[in-house]
Amino acid sequence: MKIIAINGSPRKDGNSAKLLQNWVEGFRYLHPEAEMEWLDLYSFYTKREQMLADIILGLINKWVKA
C-alpha cells in the first residue's frame, strides 16, 4: 500500500501539519508495511509554483468527491 500525506497549509509547522503528522504516526502503527511519502505544498508557494499547487489540490478534491 502506498500513501501520500499532503500538507496543504501555507505554514509548514502549523496546526494542519501537526494533525497530519499524528494521523501518519497512527497509520504507520496500524500498517507498518505501507510506503509513506510526505508532501509539503508549502515548498511550492512561489508565484509560478502556486499554480501547480492549486492544480494538485483541485485534482485531489475531484478524486475525494468521486
Contacts in CASP RR format, 6 or more apart in sequence:
PFRMAT RR
TARGET T0000
AUTHOR 0000-0000-0000
METHOD contacts of the structure
MODEL  1
MKIIAINGSPRKDGNSAKLLQNWVEGFRYLHPEAEMEWLDLYSFYTKREQ
MLADIILGLINKWVKA
1 31 0 8 1.000
1 33 0 8 1.000
1 34 0 8 1.000
1 35 0 8 1.000
2 34 0 8 1.000
2 35 0 8 1.000
2 37 0 8 1.000
3 27 0 8 1.000
3 34 0 8 1.000
3 35 0 8 1.000
3 36 0 8 1.000
3 37 0 8 1.000
4 36 0 8 1.000
4 37 0 8 1.000
4 38 0 8 1.000
4 39 0 8 1.000
5 20 0 8 1.000
5 23 0 8 1.000
5 24 0 8 1.000
5 36 0 8 1.000
5 37 0 8 1.000
5 38 0 8 1.000
5 39 0 8 1.000
6 20 0 8 1.000
6 39 0 8 1.000
6 41 0 8 1.000
6 56 0 8 1.000
6 60 0 8 1.000
7 16 0 8 1.000
7 17 0 8 1.000
7 20 0 8 1.000
7 38 0 8 1.000
7 39 0 8 1.000
7 40 0 8 1.000
7 41 0 8 1.000
7 42 0 8 1.000
8 16 0 8 1.000
8 40 0 8 1.000
8 41 0 8 1.000
8 42 0 8 1.000
8 53 0 8 1.000
8 57 0 8 1.000
9 15 0 8 1.000
9 16 0 8 1.000
9 17 0 8 1.000
9 41 0 8 1.000
9 42 0 8 1.000
10 42 0 8 1.000
10 45 0 8 1.000
11 17 0 8 1.000
11 42 0 8 1.000
12 40 0 8 1.000
12 42 0 8 1.000
12 43 0 8 1.000
17 40 0 8 1.000
24 36 0 8 1.000
24 38 0 8 1.000
27 34 0 8 1.000
27 36 0 8 1.000
28 34 0 8 1.000
28 36 0 8 1.000
41 53 0 8 1.000
41 56 0 8 1.000
41 57 0 8 1.000
44 50 0 8 1.000
44 52 0 8 1.000
44 53 0 8 1.000
45 53 0 8 1.000
END
